[in-house]
Amino acid sequence: MRPQRHVVGIQRMNKHDRDNLAFLMVISPEGLAAWYESVSADDHAYAMELLYAAQIEFGINTEVEDLSDAKSELSRFTLKGIK
């Protein structure tokens, strides 16, 4: 991922943004950790903006209204007698 100055709050991703997003999506966890340690706080913020812009552009809804499935799954890991 090539560092680039960015405007806070990406309105629409361009090719450069999409290429950087693709980098973030396919890099290994180890590679991501190495990248994270080697870049600036501005690059961290830009990466978060890319992920947020992709979430909006692709219509990914992260707000969950029905938690019943999650509660059901988590109940398997609850210690007996503790709620």
N, C-alpha and C positions, 0 to 999 in steps of 0.2 A: 504494500500500500504506500503510495507516494504521498508525503505530507503536502497539504495545500491549505492556504488560508481559506477560511470559510465564513459564511454569514450565519449567524445564530438563527436557528429556525429554518431549516430547508423547506421551501415551499413545494418544489418539484425536483426530483432527482434527474440529473443529467448523466451522460455516459460515464464521466469520471466518477460520479457518486455511485452509480450502479457497479462499476468495476471494483470500487473500494468495498461496497457492500458484499459483493461476491467473494472478495478476499476474506472478509470477516466470517462469512458463512461456511467456508470450506477449510479454513486453516485448522490444524490440529489443536487440541487444548495446550499442548506444550509450545507449539508455535505461537499461539495467541498470547500465552504468558510471556514469551520472549519478546514479542512485538510490544506488548503493553509496557514492559520494563524499558524498552529502548526509545519510546516516543514521549512527547510532551503532554501536559495536561490538556492543551488545545486539541491534540489529536484524539485523546480520550473523549473529549466533549464532542468532537466531530463524529466519531464512531457511534456515540450514543444518539446523536442527531440522525445519522443514517438509519439506525435501527428503528427509531421512532417514525421517520419519514416513510420507511418501507411498511411499517405496521399500518399507517394511514393509507398509503397508496394501494396496498394490497387488501385493504378492508379487514385486517385482522383485529378482532375485538378481544381485548384482554380483560374486559369487565365481565365477571361471572356473577350471574344472579342466582342460579340454582346450585347450591353446594352439597346437595344430598349425596351424590355419587362420591365426592371427595370425603365427606364425613363417614360414609359407609366404609370406604377403603381405609381411612385412618383409624377407624374403630378397631381394626385388626391389630393395631400396634399399641393400643391403650392398655396400660397396666390395669389389671382387675381391681376394682374398688376405687379407682381414681377417674374422675370425669372432668 
